Structures are given as structure tokens and as C-alpha cells.
Amino acid sequence: MPATETRQQGEILVVDDNRVNRIKLAHMLEEQGHQVTLAQDGREALQNLRERSFDVVLLDLLMPEMDGFQALQVIKGDPALRDVVVIVISALDEMESVIRCIELGAEDYLTKPFDPILLRARLQNSLEKKKVRDLEQAYLQQEMMLRQSEKLATLGRLCAGVAHELNNPAAAAQRSAGYLMTALDRLQEAQRKLYNHKLSAPQVTALHELSQRIIAGVQEPPVLDSLTRSDREEEVEVWLDEQGVENSWEIAADLVALGFEQSTLLDLAATFEAAHLPALVGWISATYTLYALAREIGETTSRISAVVGALKSYTYMDQAPAQQVDIHRGLEDTLVMLRHKLNDAITIQRNYAPDLPRIDAFGSELNQVWTNLIDNAIAALGGTGALSLHTRREGDQVVVTVEDSGPGIAPEVQPKIFDPFFTTRPPGQGVGLGLSIAHNIVVQRHGGQIVLRSRSGMTCFDVFLPIRQLR
């Protein structure tokens, strides 16, 4: 039994100034299952094309008002109409007319009188080609939307991480600021008690030296293991109790944090009278608390400023799309954005070429490449291992290497690693566009190359980028 022929049916616009020709052609097309609209000249054809969508235009050349050449030129010059398939059907059979129509963008050219079978074949071929183009366009549109979705998802994850990076220091700064007034009141009270005692000149000098020691101790606190710290605090607390100091357990912790131990306090006892000691250690503790709070506020606000600065640099806010890009700055900004995914069990190793030049590039797009590569490396480590970043110059290009000590990528998987929608992660952990996007940015946008090297215990991506290319 012969196979059933599958015919494409479409919306056809017939343009011919001869009424008989229009009706005859319309009747033939309708018998083939097409939807047909008629126009008697080029102007009417353009009006129809702008009002609705057509798959194919069958266009006569010799018409009044606006001839077929003019109509074809307008159609192919209009971005909204240029994808419409145009088949010219004309009594003009000179090669010059055929060439002119093809140059203007006609899909095909048939001379009158035409063979109906040939027209049907040409029309079917044009409709099939248009269907393929439409499918390709739909696929590209869908892929573009998915890529945009992946970019937004990445941005969402980064924003969540940045929010975490900002919330923690902001909360710490707010908490410290809340304690600051209490600490200041405590210091003023401690100073009042201390200066109620008439101190000698050597004792005032000793107080000044203590102030400097407190500042140094806050800036560079001693490193003590928990057992040593606990033992010292207990010894100091016992000594303070013997001197009649109130809140000895709290003051003992502050003194040990400054590096004081029992021998230090004995030296103070040799300089100051016994009656001075409770007020003295209270003043030391209050001064330490105030400086420690001020330092914490300074550190947390600096941390917030650094994150905001990295975010601005990462997104290339207020900068042109293409510019001279500092690769090392981009890598470091990306690490800041992904800091919430790192922990103490992941070691970051940097081997940056000191003389690496800036390159002509789209900075924000390259940062997306670094984000995808580093994020994948962190995921591969599973919470422990080494993440290595290397840069070097090779001739007229720079090479950036992102390496992890994870399990590696299976050899049979490696050829597909840059394919769209391919992923080695479990379902629900990405749509498999990250490396495909990175590949397109490096290769298509920057004329570079990205190469995978992997074996058991190591995965490495080498990104090759021209130093000078964008003009």
C-alpha cells in the first residue's frame, strides 16, 4: 500500500492585477487545502501583510500602482515582513528579471503560463523550508529563554548568598552599636572611680602604657587554645576575688583576652596600691570592651563595604559593556559572591601571574563564566578538597584555569559536557545550561577557547582569551 503523501498547508497571499488569474490560482490552491487571500497590486498586498501573517506570497511583477519588484523590495526591507516566503509568478522570462528577483530576496521564480504540478511542488518545498525555519527559530527562542532563565537563577542564587554575606555583618554591627553606649557609660564610671584615687605621676604613666597595650591587644589578640584560655581565666578570677573585685568572672575573661595572666596582675599590684586595684581592673575591662566593640563595628562595616564593592565590580555597574578587564579582580569578586558556599574544609589555592595584562572583554559576561566554573568546582568537592585558580599569559592570549580535586568526570561524559541541557548533577539541581553558556561566552562572544581536562581526582577547565580583540 503506497505511503500517504504529507502536504503542508499554509496561508497564501496571491498578488496579481489580473482578476481571472487571481481567481483561477486561488481556486487551485484552495483545492490543495490552503487558505488564500487575494490582492490586486503591491500596495494592497503590503496592507494585507501588515494586518495578518502569511506563509507564502505568490507575486506577479507587472502591476500598476506598485509593481512586483517594488513590493518585493519593501517586503524584504521590512524587519517585520522579511521572513515571509515570496515566490514570483510572472510572464517576464528574461534572465535579468529572474536574477533581480532572486537578489531582492525571492525564494523562487516561475514563468507564466506555469505548470500547476510544478507550482504545487515549489509551494510545498517553500512551506516545508519555512516550517523548518520556524522550528529552528522557536528552538532558538526557547533556548534563549532558558539561558536567560538560567542566568536569572544564577543571579538569584548569588543574591541569596550576597544577602547572607550582608545580613551577618549588618546584624553584628547593629548588635555592637547597641552595646556601645552601655560600654561607654561603664568606661566613664570606671574612670571616675579610678581618678577618685590620687594617682602619682608614675601611676599615670603606667595607665597610659596600659591604654596602648589594650589597643594593641584588641588589634592583635593572643592566640590561645581553649584549655589554656580556661586555665588562665580561672587563675585570674581567683586573684581578682582575693582583691575584692566585683564581677570577677567577666573581668577575668576580658583580661585574658588581652593577654594578661596572673604574673601581669602582680606587676600591676607592685605599681598601684591595693585600694586602686578593683577600680584599675574595672577600667581595663571597660576600656577593652569599648575598643573591642569599635573594632567589631569597623570590621563588619568594612565587610559590608567590601561585599557591596565586589558586587558593583562583579556586575560592572556604571561601566561600558566592553572594556579593559582585570581577570584577577573578576575571579576575586566571584569568590566573594560565592563565599556562602565555601567552608573551612575547602582550600582555595591561587597561582596568579603577576604580569597578567588586562584584556578587551565583556566583563560582566566573563564573570558569569567564572561563576559557572567555580560553582561547579565547589559542587564537585562536596564540602571538602581544594579549589585552584591559575592564570598565565601565552603569547597574545591569557589562560585562566579553574581546577578542583573532586572525583573527576567520566571519559564517556566529557564530549557532551558543553552540550545544552546536559548535566551530571542530580535532578532539580540545574537544567544543564551553565557550561553551555560559559562555552558560548568564551567562544562566540570573545573568540576564545575553553578546554576540559579531567581524570579521577581532578577536573580542570582551561579558558583561553585573546588579549586584544574588541574594537
TORSETOR-332737 format. One line per field, with one value per residue (C-alpha): residue number from 1; residue in one letter; z negated, y, x negated. Coordinates in steps of 0.1 Angstrom, whole numbers, plus 2048, in hexadecimal, padded with zeros to 3 digits. Each point is the difference from the previous one (the first is absolute). Layout:
BEGIN
pos	[NUM, ...] .
code	[a, ...] .
w	[Z, ...] .
v	[Y, ...] .
u	[X, ...] .
% end
This chain:
BEGIN
pos	[1, 2, 3, 4, 5, 6, 7, 8, 9, 10, 11, 12, 13, 14, 15, 16, 17, 18, 19, 20, 21, 22, 23, 24, 25, 26, 27, 28, 29, 30, 31, 32, 33, 34, 35, 36, 37, 38, 39, 40, 41, 42, 43, 44, 45, 46, 47, 48, 49, 50, 51, 52, 53, 54, 55, 56, 57, 58, 59, 60, 61, 62, 63, 64, 65, 66, 67, 68, 69, 70, 71, 72, 73, 74, 75, 76, 77, 78, 79, 80, 81, 82, 83, 84, 85, 86, 87, 88, 89, 90, 91, 92, 93, 94, 95, 96, 97, 98, 99, 100, 101, 102, 103, 104, 105, 106, 107, 108, 109, 110, 111, 112, 113, 114, 115, 116, 117, 118, 119, 120, 121, 122, 123, 124, 125, 126, 127, 128, 129, 130, 131, 132, 133, 134, 135, 136, 137, 138, 139, 140, 141, 142, 143, 144, 145, 146, 147, 148, 149, 150, 151, 152, 153, 154, 155, 156, 157, 158, 159, 160, 161, 162, 163, 164, 165, 166, 167, 168, 169, 170, 171, 172, 173, 174, 175, 176, 177, 178, 179, 180, 181, 182, 183, 184, 185, 186, 187, 188, 189, 190, 191, 192, 193, 194, 195, 196, 197, 198, 199, 200, 201, 202, 203, 204, 205, 206, 207, 208, 209, 210, 211, 212, 213, 214, 215, 216, 217, 218, 219, 220, 221, 222, 223, 224, 225, 226, 227, 228, 229, 230, 231, 232, 233, 234, 235, 236, 237, 238, 239, 240, 241, 242, 243, 244, 245, 246, 247, 248, 249, 250, 251, 252, 253, 254, 255, 256, 257, 258, 259, 260, 261, 262, 263, 264, 265, 266, 267, 268, 269, 270, 271, 272, 273, 274, 275, 276, 277, 278, 279, 280, 281, 282, 283, 284, 285, 286, 287, 288, 289, 290, 291, 292, 293, 294, 295, 296, 297, 298, 299, 300, 301, 302, 303, 304, 305, 306, 307, 308, 309, 310, 311, 312, 313, 314, 315, 316, 317, 318, 319, 320, 321, 322, 323, 324, 325, 326, 327, 328, 329, 330, 331, 332, 333, 334, 335, 336, 337, 338, 339, 340, 341, 342, 343, 344, 345, 346, 347, 348, 349, 350, 351, 352, 353, 354, 355, 356, 357, 358, 359, 360, 361, 362, 363, 364, 365, 366, 367, 368, 369, 370, 371, 372, 373, 374, 375, 376, 377, 378, 379, 380, 381, 382, 383, 384, 385, 386, 387, 388, 389, 390, 391, 392, 393, 394, 395, 396, 397, 398, 399, 400, 401, 402, 403, 404, 405, 406, 407, 408, 409, 410, 411, 412, 413, 414, 415, 416, 417, 418, 419, 420, 421, 422, 423, 424, 425, 426, 427, 428, 429, 430, 431, 432, 433, 434, 435, 436, 437, 438, 439, 440, 441, 442, 443, 444, 445, 446, 447, 448, 449, 450, 451, 452, 453, 454, 455, 456, 457, 458, 459, 460, 461, 462, 463, 464, 465, 466, 467, 468, 469, 470, 471] .
code	[m, p, a, t, e, t, r, q, q, g, e, i, l, v, v, d, d, n, r, v, n, r, i, k, l, a, h, m, l, e, e, q, g, h, q, v, t, l, a, q, d, g, r, e, a, l, q, n, l, r, e, r, s, f, d, v, v, l, l, d, l, l, m, p, e, m, d, g, f, q, a, l, q, v, i, k, g, d, p, a, l, r, d, v, v, v, i, v, i, s, a, l, d, e, m, e, s, v, i, r, c, i, e, l, g, a, e, d, y, l, t, k, p, f, d, p, i, l, l, r, a, r, l, q, n, s, l, e, k, k, k, v, r, d, l, e, q, a, y, l, q, q, e, m, m, l, r, q, s, e, k, l, a, t, l, g, r, l, c, a, g, v, a, h, e, l, n, n, p, a, a, a, a, q, r, s, a, g, y, l, m, t, a, l, d, r, l, q, e, a, q, r, k, l, y, n, h, k, l, s, a, p, q, v, t, a, l, h, e, l, s, q, r, i, i, a, g, v, q, e, p, p, v, l, d, s, l, t, r, s, d, r, e, e, e, v, e, v, w, l, d, e, q, g, v, e, n, s, w, e, i, a, a, d, l, v, a, l, g, f, e, q, s, t, l, l, d, l, a, a, t, f, e, a, a, h, l, p, a, l, v, g, w, i, s, a, t, y, t, l, y, a, l, a, r, e, i, g, e, t, t, s, r, i, s, a, v, v, g, a, l, k, s, y, t, y, m, d, q, a, p, a, q, q, v, d, i, h, r, g, l, e, d, t, l, v, m, l, r, h, k, l, n, d, a, i, t, i, q, r, n, y, a, p, d, l, p, r, i, d, a, f, g, s, e, l, n, q, v, w, t, n, l, i, d, n, a, i, a, a, l, g, g, t, g, a, l, s, l, h, t, r, r, e, g, d, q, v, v, v, t, v, e, d, s, g, p, g, i, a, p, e, v, q, p, k, i, f, d, p, f, f, t, t, r, p, p, g, q, g, v, g, l, g, l, s, i, a, h, n, i, v, v, q, r, h, g, g, q, i, v, l, r, s, r, s, g, m, t, c, f, d, v, f, l, p, i, r, q, l, r] .
w	[800, 80A, 7E4, 7FC, 80C, 7E5, 80D, 7EE, 800, 7FC, 801, 824, 80D, 826, 80F, 825, 812, 817, 7EF, 814, 7F7, 7DB, 7FF, 814, 7EA, 7E0, 80A, 807, 7DF, 7EC, 80F, 7F1, 7DE, 7FE, 7F2, 81B, 7FF, 820, 807, 822, 7FC, 7EB, 7E9, 7F7, 7FA, 7E8, 7ED, 7FD, 7F4, 7E5, 7F4, 7FD, 804, 820, 807, 825, 819, 824, 811, 824, 80D, 81A, 7EC, 7FF, 7E1, 7F1, 815, 7F3, 7FE, 7EA, 7EA, 7FC, 7F7, 7E5, 7F2, 7FD, 7F2, 7E4, 7E1, 7F8, 823, 80C, 7F5, 816, 81D, 822, 820, 81F, 81C, 81F, 825, 801, 808, 805, 7EC, 7F4, 7EF, 7F0, 7F2, 7F3, 7EE, 7F0, 7F6, 7F0, 7EB, 813, 7F7, 823, 823, 817, 822, 80E, 80C, 7E3, 7FB, 7E3, 7F5, 800, 7EC, 7E7, 7FC, 7FC, 7E8, 7EB, 7FF, 7F5, 7E5, 7F3, 7FF, 7EE, 7E7, 7F9, 7FC, 7E9, 7EB, 7FF, 7F6, 7E5, 7F3, 7FF, 7EF, 7E6, 7FB, 7FB, 7E7, 7ED, 801, 7F2, 7E6, 7F6, 7FE, 7EA, 7EB, 7FC, 7F7, 7E7, 7EF, 7FF, 7F2, 7E4, 7F9, 800, 7E9, 7E8, 803, 7F8, 7E6, 7E9, 7FD, 7FF, 7E3, 7EE, 806, 7F3, 7E2, 7F8, 805, 7E7, 7E6, 807, 7EB, 7E2, 804, 801, 7E0, 7F0, 80A, 7F3, 7DF, 7FE, 808, 7E5, 7E6, 80A, 800, 7DE, 7F5, 801, 818, 800, 820, 805, 7FC, 81A, 817, 7F9, 809, 822, 807, 7F7, 819, 81B, 7F6, 801, 823, 80C, 7EF, 812, 821, 7FD, 7E5, 7F3, 80F, 7E4, 802, 7EC, 7E4, 7FA, 801, 7E7, 7E8, 802, 7FA, 7E1, 7F2, 807, 7F2, 7DF, 7FD, 807, 7E6, 7E7, 808, 7FA, 825, 809, 820, 7FF, 818, 81B, 7FB, 800, 823, 80C, 7F0, 80F, 822, 7FE, 7F7, 7DB, 7E8, 7DA, 804, 813, 7E4, 7E6, 813, 7FE, 7DB, 7FC, 811, 7F1, 7DD, 7F6, 7FD, 824, 80F, 802, 812, 815, 80D, 805, 816, 814, 806, 80A, 817, 810, 806, 810, 818, 808, 809, 815, 812, 807, 80E, 816, 80C, 808, 812, 814, 808, 80C, 814, 810, 80A, 80F, 812, 80D, 80B, 813, 810, 807, 813, 811, 7F4, 80F, 81A, 825, 80B, 810, 7EE, 7F4, 7E7, 7E3, 7FF, 7DC, 7F4, 811, 7F0, 7DD, 804, 80A, 7E1, 7EB, 811, 7F9, 7DD, 7F0, 812, 7F2, 7DF, 7EC, 80F, 823, 807, 81A, 812, 816, 819, 812, 819, 7F2, 823, 80E, 817, 801, 81E, 816, 7F5, 7F4, 7DB, 7F3, 818, 7F6, 7DC, 809, 80F, 7DF, 7EC, 813, 7FF, 7DC, 7F5, 812, 7F0, 7DD, 806, 80C, 7E0, 7EB, 7E3, 7FE, 816, 814, 818, 815, 816, 817, 81A, 819, 821, 820, 81D, 809, 7E9, 7DB, 7F1, 7E1, 7F0, 7E7, 7F0, 7E5, 7ED, 804, 80D, 825, 81E, 811, 822, 812, 7F2, 809, 825, 7F6, 7E4, 813, 811, 7F6, 7E6, 7F7, 7DB, 7E9, 7E2, 7F0, 80D, 7F3, 7FC, 821, 824, 80F, 810, 7EA, 814, 821, 7F8, 7F5, 820, 815, 7ED, 804, 824, 811, 7ED, 7FA, 81B, 7E6, 7F7, 7E2, 7FB, 7E7, 7F0, 7E7, 7F0, 7DF, 7E4, 816, 818, 811, 818, 814, 80E, 81C, 807, 819, 7F0, 81B, 816, 7F9, 814] .
v	[800, 822, 818, 81D, 821, 81A, 822, 821, 818, 825, 823, 80C, 824, 801, 822, 805, 81D, 7E8, 7F6, 7DF, 7F6, 807, 7EC, 7E3, 7FE, 803, 7E4, 7E9, 808, 7FC, 7DD, 7F8, 80A, 822, 820, 81B, 826, 815, 821, 813, 814, 805, 81A, 7EA, 7E3, 814, 80B, 7DB, 7F6, 81A, 7F6, 7DA, 7E5, 7ED, 7E2, 806, 81D, 7F7, 821, 80D, 819, 815, 813, 825, 817, 7EB, 7E4, 7DF, 80C, 81D, 7EB, 7E5, 81B, 80E, 7DE, 7F5, 822, 7FF, 7ED, 7F6, 7F1, 7F4, 7DC, 7FC, 7E8, 810, 7EC, 816, 7F5, 816, 801, 80F, 7E4, 815, 7F4, 824, 800, 7DE, 80B, 821, 7EF, 7E6, 81D, 812, 7E1, 7EB, 7DC, 7F4, 80B, 7F1, 80C, 802, 7EB, 7EA, 7DB, 7FA, 7E1, 814, 81C, 7E7, 7F1, 822, 80B, 7E0, 804, 824, 7F8, 7E3, 816, 81B, 7E7, 7F5, 825, 806, 7E1, 80C, 823, 7F1, 7EA, 81E, 815, 7E5, 7FA, 826, 801, 7E2, 810, 820, 7EB, 7F0, 822, 80C, 7E1, 805, 824, 7F6, 7E7, 81B, 81A, 7E7, 7FB, 825, 806, 7E7, 810, 822, 7F6, 7EF, 81E, 819, 7ED, 7FF, 825, 808, 7EA, 810, 823, 7F8, 7F6, 81E, 81A, 7E7, 7FA, 826, 806, 7E3, 80F, 823, 7F1, 7EC, 81F, 814, 7E5, 7FE, 825, 803, 7F2, 819, 7EE, 808, 80B, 7DD, 7F1, 817, 7F6, 7DC, 807, 80F, 7E1, 7EA, 813, 7F9, 7DB, 7FE, 80E, 7E8, 7E3, 808, 804, 7E0, 7EA, 7E3, 7DE, 7E7, 7DE, 7FA, 7ED, 81B, 81B, 7EF, 7FA, 824, 80D, 7EB, 80C, 824, 7FD, 7F1, 81D, 81A, 7F1, 803, 825, 804, 808, 7FD, 7ED, 7EF, 7E4, 81A, 816, 7E1, 7F7, 823, 800, 7DE, 80B, 81D, 7E8, 807, 7E4, 7FE, 80C, 81F, 808, 7FC, 81A, 818, 7F9, 80B, 822, 808, 7FE, 7E4, 818, 80A, 7DD, 7FB, 821, 7FA, 7DE, 80D, 81C, 7E7, 7EA, 81E, 80E, 7DE, 7FC, 822, 7FB, 7DC, 80C, 81D, 7E7, 7E8, 81D, 80A, 7DD, 7F9, 820, 7FB, 7DD, 80F, 81A, 7E5, 7EA, 81E, 80A, 7DD, 7FF, 820, 7F4, 7DE, 80F, 81B, 81A, 823, 7F2, 7FA, 7DD, 7FB, 80D, 7F7, 7E4, 7F5, 7DA, 7FD, 819, 7ED, 7DF, 810, 811, 7DF, 7EF, 81B, 7FA, 7DA, 803, 7F3, 7DE, 7FD, 7F2, 7FA, 7DD, 80F, 80E, 81B, 801, 81D, 801, 821, 80C, 822, 80F, 7F5, 81C, 80D, 7F3, 80F, 7EE, 802, 7FF, 7F7, 7E3, 7F3, 801, 7EA, 7E7, 801, 7FC, 7E1, 7F0, 807, 7F7, 7DE, 7FB, 807, 7E8, 7E5, 803, 7F6, 816, 7F6, 803, 81A, 81A, 80E, 81F, 805, 81C, 803, 811, 7ED, 816, 817, 7EF, 7FA, 7DE, 7FC, 7DE, 7F5, 7DF, 7EB, 7E0, 7F0, 7DE, 809, 7FD, 7DE, 7FD, 7F7, 81F, 819, 805, 80B, 817, 821, 7F4, 814, 7EF, 7E6, 7FD, 7E7, 80E, 7F0, 80A, 822, 80E, 812, 7FD, 7FA, 821, 80E, 7F2, 805, 825, 802, 7F0, 818, 81F, 7F5, 7F3, 815, 820, 802, 7EA, 7EB, 7DB, 7EB, 7DE, 7E5, 7E9, 7E6, 7E0, 7EF, 819, 81E, 816, 81E, 81A, 815, 820, 811, 824, 818, 81F, 818, 7FA, 817, 820] .
u	[800, 7F0, 7F7, 817, 7F1, 7FD, 807, 7F9, 81D, 7FB, 80D, 7FA, 803, 805, 7F6, 80A, 811, 813, 820, 804, 7DD, 806, 820, 7F2, 7E1, 815, 817, 7E3, 7EF, 820, 805, 7DE, 80C, 7EF, 810, 7FF, 802, 800, 7F0, 801, 7E0, 7E1, 810, 81D, 7E8, 7EB, 820, 80A, 7DD, 801, 822, 7FB, 7E6, 7FA, 7E9, 7FB, 806, 806, 7F6, 806, 7E7, 813, 81A, 80B, 7FB, 7E4, 7F1, 7F2, 7DC, 809, 817, 7E4, 7E7, 817, 808, 7DC, 7F6, 819, 7F3, 824, 806, 7DE, 805, 81F, 7FA, 805, 804, 801, 818, 7FC, 802, 7DE, 7E8, 7E0, 7E3, 7FA, 823, 7F9, 7DE, 80E, 81C, 7E8, 7E9, 81D, 808, 819, 801, 809, 80A, 81A, 809, 823, 811, 7F4, 804, 818, 7ED, 7DF, 811, 80D, 7DE, 7EF, 81A, 7FD, 7DA, 803, 819, 7EA, 7E2, 813, 80D, 7DC, 7F5, 81E, 7F6, 7DC, 80B, 817, 7E3, 7E8, 81A, 807, 7DB, 7FB, 81C, 7F1, 7DE, 80F, 812, 7DF, 7EF, 81D, 7FE, 7DA, 806, 81B, 7E8, 7E5, 818, 80A, 7DB, 7F9, 81E, 7F1, 7DE, 80F, 819, 7E7, 7E8, 81D, 810, 7DE, 7FB, 823, 7FA, 7DF, 80E, 81B, 7E6, 7EA, 813, 801, 7DA, 7FA, 814, 7ED, 7DE, 809, 80B, 7DF, 7EC, 813, 7F8, 7DC, 7F9, 810, 7E0, 7E4, 7E8, 7DB, 7ED, 7F2, 822, 80F, 7E4, 808, 824, 7F5, 7EB, 81E, 815, 7E7, 7FF, 826, 801, 7E5, 811, 821, 7EF, 7EB, 80F, 7EB, 807, 809, 80F, 81F, 7F0, 7E5, 819, 816, 7E3, 7F5, 823, 803, 7DF, 808, 823, 7F2, 7E7, 81B, 817, 7E3, 7FE, 825, 809, 824, 80B, 7DE, 80A, 80A, 7E1, 7EA, 80B, 7F8, 7DE, 7F6, 80D, 7E7, 7E4, 7FF, 7F7, 7FA, 7DC, 80C, 818, 7E5, 7EB, 81E, 804, 7DB, 808, 822, 80D, 817, 81D, 7FB, 802, 826, 805, 7E1, 80A, 824, 7F2, 7EA, 81F, 816, 7E5, 7FB, 825, 804, 7E3, 80B, 823, 7F1, 7EA, 81D, 815, 7E3, 7F9, 825, 806, 7E0, 80D, 821, 7ED, 7EA, 81E, 812, 7E0, 7FB, 825, 7FC, 7E0, 80E, 81E, 7EA, 81A, 7FC, 7E7, 801, 809, 7DE, 7E1, 7DD, 806, 7EB, 802, 7F4, 819, 81C, 7F5, 7FE, 822, 80F, 7F1, 810, 822, 7FC, 7F1, 820, 7FA, 7DD, 7F5, 7E0, 7FC, 7FC, 7DE, 7FC, 7DF, 7F6, 7E4, 804, 7E8, 7F3, 7FC, 821, 80D, 823, 814, 81B, 820, 824, 7F8, 822, 803, 7DD, 80B, 81D, 7E6, 7EC, 820, 80B, 7DD, 7F9, 823, 7FD, 7DE, 80E, 81D, 7E7, 7EC, 81E, 7F5, 7DB, 7E2, 7EC, 80C, 7E3, 7FF, 7E3, 7F9, 7E4, 7F8, 7FA, 7F6, 81D, 819, 805, 809, 816, 801, 81B, 7F7, 810, 7F5, 823, 807, 7FB, 816, 805, 7EE, 821, 811, 7E4, 809, 823, 7F7, 806, 820, 820, 815, 7E6, 7F8, 7EF, 813, 81E, 823, 80B, 7DD, 7FD, 80C, 7DE, 7FA, 7E4, 7E3, 811, 805, 7DB, 7F5, 815, 7F3, 7DC, 801, 81B, 7FE, 7DB, 7F0, 7EF, 800, 80A, 7F1, 808, 7E6, 80B, 7F6, 807, 7FA, 7FD, 815, 7F1, 80F, 7E7, 80E, 7EC, 808, 7F1, 7F0, 80A, 81F, 81E, 800] .
% end
